[in-house]
Amino acid sequence: MTVTNLDGKHALVTGGGTGIGAAIAFALVQAGAAVTICGRRNEPLEKTAAAHDKIFAAIADVTDESAMARLYQQAQAARGTFGIVVANAGGAQSAPADKVTTELWNRTLNVNLTGAFFSVQPALVGMRARRWGRIIFIASTAGLKAGRYIAPYVAAKHGVVGLSRALALETAKDGITVNAVCPSYTETPMLNEAVRRIVATTERSEADARAALAAKNPQGRFIKPEEVAAVVLWLCQQSSASITGQAISVSGGETW
């Protein structure tokens, strides 16, 4: 199997309706895989699914373990077991640490860390039985370094990197690879929301806010979702079988 031949594979992409998740879904389906995308909002899921007849949308909240179990049961009954799982769903909200509420802390860890685990855990038995699998967590450069005013997000994404490394060790002899892809600021709806928050709290212009965020990347730009998808696609090919337990920075040199 090469990067351009995922025929017969069934992939799950959480948070697949927009942004990085949608770009990953398109990359996988163009390589021949059938792709199930899930999320909490039906409209963006259906819009992405409508773009290709091998992308299938399903409503599921990654923080709900029973909802993810139902998704696995229904999607795998219809299209076969998942050989590729991309845990992409996530979200961030900024606040100084002394103003982080318990509700904000729990919500951030639930969607970014616990939800990532719920997304991949049901795939392990089937992947072990077939002795092939690709588990890919979409983490963040916040999983490799610290950042001000996003303590819950930093904690969650560091947890995702640690989770990927632990699972990589557990599955190293099973034909399964487990990796984390860690993008810097990427052109997505999540980035647009971050810009809106900066404008609202600092009274900077939108252009100034975007420039300040882009400057964190040594290349002086935002990452494109398709660049993240290309790394995911590379990790799915057979020639990447020795790449496991890695946290791959996609950041223009911001971190490594």
C-alpha positions as CSV (number, residue, x, y, z in Angstrom):
1,M,0.0,0.0,0.0
2,T,1.2,3.5,-0.8
3,V,0.0,6.9,0.2
4,T,-2.2,7.1,-2.9
5,N,-3.8,3.7,-2.3
6,L,-6.0,3.3,0.7
7,D,-8.5,1.2,-1.2
8,G,-10.5,-1.0,1.1
9,K,-9.7,1.0,4.2
10,H,-12.3,2.6,6.4
11,A,-11.3,5.8,8.3
12,L,-12.9,7.7,11.1
13,V,-12.3,11.5,11.3
14,T,-13.8,13.2,14.4
15,G,-14.6,16.9,14.0
16,G,-14.6,16.2,10.3
17,G,-17.1,18.8,9.2
18,T,-14.8,21.8,8.9
19,G,-11.2,23.0,8.9
20,I,-8.5,20.4,9.5
21,G,-10.9,17.5,9.9
22,A,-12.6,18.2,6.5
23,A,-9.2,18.5,4.8
24,I,-8.1,15.2,6.3
25,A,-11.4,13.5,5.2
26,F,-10.9,14.8,1.6
27,A,-7.2,13.6,1.5
28,L,-8.1,10.1,2.8
29,V,-11.0,9.7,0.4
30,Q,-9.0,10.9,-2.5
31,A,-6.5,8.2,-1.6
32,G,-9.2,5.5,-1.9
33,A,-10.5,5.1,1.7
34,A,-14.1,5.3,2.7
35,V,-14.4,8.0,5.4
36,T,-16.9,8.4,8.2
37,I,-16.8,11.9,9.7
38,C,-18.5,12.8,12.9
39,G,-19.2,15.9,15.0
40,R,-22.0,17.6,17.0
41,R,-23.4,19.9,14.2
42,N,-25.2,18.3,11.3
43,E,-25.0,21.1,8.7
44,P,-21.1,21.2,8.3
45,L,-21.0,17.4,8.3
46,E,-23.6,17.1,5.6
47,K,-21.9,19.8,3.5
48,T,-18.6,18.0,3.6
49,A,-20.1,14.6,3.0
50,A,-22.0,16.0,0.0
51,A,-18.7,16.7,-1.7
52,H,-17.8,13.0,-2.2
53,D,-19.9,9.8,-2.3
54,K,-17.4,8.0,-0.1
55,I,-17.6,10.4,2.8
56,F,-20.4,9.6,5.3
57,A,-21.6,11.9,8.1
58,A,-22.7,10.9,11.6
59,I,-23.7,13.0,14.6
60,A,-21.7,12.0,17.6
61,D,-20.2,13.9,20.5
62,V,-16.7,12.6,21.3
63,T,-17.1,13.4,25.0
64,D,-20.0,10.9,25.1
65,E,-18.6,7.4,25.4
66,S,-21.9,5.7,24.6
67,A,-22.4,7.9,21.5
68,M,-19.0,6.9,20.2
69,A,-19.7,3.3,20.8
70,R,-23.0,3.6,18.8
71,L,-21.1,5.4,16.0
72,Y,-18.6,2.5,15.8
73,Q,-21.3,-0.1,15.8
74,Q,-23.3,1.6,13.0
75,A,-20.5,2.8,10.8
76,Q,-18.5,-0.4,11.0
77,A,-21.6,-2.5,10.2
78,A,-22.2,-0.4,7.1
79,R,-18.7,0.1,5.8
80,G,-16.3,-2.3,7.6
81,T,-14.1,-1.9,10.6
82,F,-12.0,1.2,11.1
83,G,-8.4,0.7,10.0
84,I,-7.6,4.5,10.4
85,V,-8.8,6.7,13.2
86,V,-8.0,10.4,13.3
87,A,-9.0,12.1,16.6
88,N,-9.3,15.6,15.4
89,A,-12.2,17.1,17.4
90,G,-11.2,19.8,19.9
91,G,-11.6,23.4,21.0
92,A,-10.0,26.1,23.0
93,Q,-11.0,29.1,25.0
94,S,-8.6,31.6,26.5
95,A,-8.7,33.0,30.1
96,P,-6.0,33.9,32.7
97,A,-5.4,30.9,34.9
98,D,-6.8,32.6,38.0
99,K,-10.1,33.1,36.1
100,V,-10.4,29.6,34.7
101,T,-13.6,28.1,36.1
102,T,-14.1,24.4,36.9
103,E,-16.6,24.2,34.1
104,L,-14.1,25.7,31.6
105,W,-11.4,23.3,32.8
106,N,-13.6,20.2,32.6
107,R,-15.0,21.2,29.2
108,T,-11.6,21.7,27.7
109,L,-10.1,18.5,29.0
110,N,-13.3,16.5,28.1
111,V,-13.3,17.5,24.4
112,N,-9.6,17.6,23.8
113,L,-8.3,14.7,25.9
114,T,-11.0,12.4,27.1
115,G,-12.8,12.7,23.8
116,A,-9.6,11.8,22.0
117,F,-9.4,8.6,24.0
118,F,-13.1,7.8,23.5
119,S,-12.5,8.3,19.8
120,V,-9.7,5.7,19.4
121,Q,-10.2,3.2,22.2
122,P,-13.0,1.2,20.4
123,A,-10.7,0.7,17.4
124,L,-7.9,-1.1,19.2
125,V,-9.3,-4.6,19.4
126,G,-10.1,-4.7,15.7
127,M,-6.8,-3.3,14.7
128,R,-5.0,-5.8,16.8
129,A,-7.0,-8.6,15.3
130,R,-6.1,-7.5,11.7
131,R,-2.5,-6.6,12.8
132,W,-2.8,-3.2,11.0
133,G,-4.0,0.2,12.1
134,R,-3.2,3.9,12.0
135,I,-4.2,6.0,15.0
136,I,-3.5,9.7,14.6
137,F,-4.2,12.4,17.2
138,I,-4.4,16.0,16.0
139,A,-2.8,17.8,18.9
140,S,-1.2,21.2,18.7
141,T,2.1,23.0,19.3
142,A,0.4,23.7,22.7
143,G,1.1,20.0,23.3
144,L,4.8,20.6,22.9
145,K,5.3,24.0,24.7
146,A,3.4,26.3,26.9
147,G,1.2,29.3,26.1
148,R,-0.2,32.1,28.2
149,Y,-4.0,32.2,28.9
150,I,-4.7,28.8,27.6
151,A,-3.7,26.6,30.6
152,P,-6.5,24.0,30.2
153,Y,-5.8,23.7,26.5
154,V,-2.1,23.3,27.1
155,A,-2.7,20.7,29.7
156,A,-5.1,18.8,27.5
157,K,-2.9,18.8,24.4
158,H,0.2,17.7,26.5
159,G,-2.0,14.9,27.7
160,V,-2.9,14.0,24.1
161,V,0.8,13.7,23.2
162,G,1.4,11.5,26.3
163,L,-1.6,9.4,25.4
164,S,-0.3,8.8,21.9
165,R,3.1,7.7,23.2
166,A,1.6,5.4,25.7
167,L,-0.6,3.7,23.1
168,A,2.3,3.5,20.7
169,L,4.2,1.4,23.2
170,E,1.2,-0.8,23.9
171,T,0.6,-1.5,20.2
172,A,4.2,-1.5,18.9
173,K,4.2,-5.2,18.1
174,D,0.6,-5.3,16.7
175,G,1.1,-3.6,13.3
176,I,-0.5,-0.4,14.7
177,T,1.2,3.0,14.7
178,V,0.1,5.8,17.0
179,N,1.2,9.4,16.4
180,A,0.3,13.0,17.3
181,V,0.4,15.7,14.7
182,C,0.9,19.1,16.2
183,P,0.0,22.1,14.1
184,S,0.6,25.7,14.9
185,Y,-2.1,28.3,14.2
186,T,-4.0,27.0,11.2
187,E,-6.6,28.7,8.9
188,T,-9.7,27.2,10.4
189,P,-12.9,28.4,12.1
190,M,-11.1,27.9,15.4
191,L,-8.5,30.5,14.4
192,N,-11.2,32.9,13.4
193,E,-12.7,32.6,16.8
194,A,-9.4,33.2,18.4
195,V,-9.0,36.4,16.4
196,R,-12.5,37.6,17.4
197,R,-11.6,37.1,21.1
198,I,-8.4,39.1,20.7
199,V,-10.3,41.9,19.0
200,A,-13.0,41.9,21.6
201,T,-10.6,41.9,24.6
202,T,-7.7,44.1,23.4
203,E,-9.4,46.5,20.9
204,R,-6.9,45.6,18.3
205,S,-8.0,45.5,14.7
206,E,-8.6,42.2,13.1
207,A,-5.6,42.6,10.8
208,D,-3.4,43.4,13.8
209,A,-4.7,40.3,15.7
210,R,-4.1,38.0,12.8
211,A,-0.6,39.4,12.2
212,A,0.3,38.9,15.9
213,L,-0.8,35.2,15.7
214,A,0.9,34.6,12.4
215,A,4.2,36.1,13.8
216,K,4.4,33.1,16.2
217,N,5.3,31.0,13.1
218,P,8.9,31.7,12.0
219,Q,7.7,31.6,8.4
220,G,5.3,34.4,9.3
221,R,2.1,32.7,8.1
222,F,-0.7,30.4,9.1
223,I,-0.6,26.7,8.4
224,K,-3.1,25.5,5.8
225,P,-5.4,22.6,6.7
226,E,-4.2,20.7,3.7
227,E,-0.6,20.7,5.1
228,V,-1.8,18.9,8.2
229,A,-3.8,16.5,6.0
230,A,-0.7,15.7,4.0
231,V,1.1,14.6,7.2
232,V,-1.8,12.4,8.2
233,L,-1.8,10.8,4.8
234,W,1.9,10.1,5.0
235,L,1.5,8.4,8.4
236,C,-1.1,6.1,6.8
237,Q,1.2,4.6,4.2
238,Q,2.9,1.3,4.6
239,S,6.3,2.9,4.3
240,S,5.6,4.8,7.5
241,A,5.2,1.6,9.6
242,S,8.2,2.5,11.8
243,I,6.9,6.0,12.6
244,T,5.1,5.6,15.9
245,G,5.1,7.4,19.2
246,Q,6.0,10.7,17.5
247,A,4.7,14.2,18.0
248,I,5.2,15.8,14.6
249,S,5.3,19.6,14.6
250,V,3.7,21.3,11.6
251,S,4.6,24.9,12.6
252,G,7.1,26.4,10.2
253,G,9.8,25.9,12.8
254,E,7.9,27.3,15.8
255,T,8.7,24.2,17.8
256,W,9.9,20.7,17.3
